[in-house]
């Protein structure tokens, strides 16, 4: 618990413009290479995982 509290008290890391541009370039390259999935697919997969967890927890009771 103390690790969590310490992490909450730390200031967020500040990025330079160059670092931000590099992250954006990397993300754009991933998109151009087709290494992404549509938002709708991501949410659908997340919902399915959540349902599996709920069913597993319900069967434990």
Secondary structure, DSSP 8 states (H G I E B T S, - for coil): -HHHHHHHHS------HHHHHHHHHHHHHHHHTT----HHHHHHHHHHHHHHHHHHHHHH-
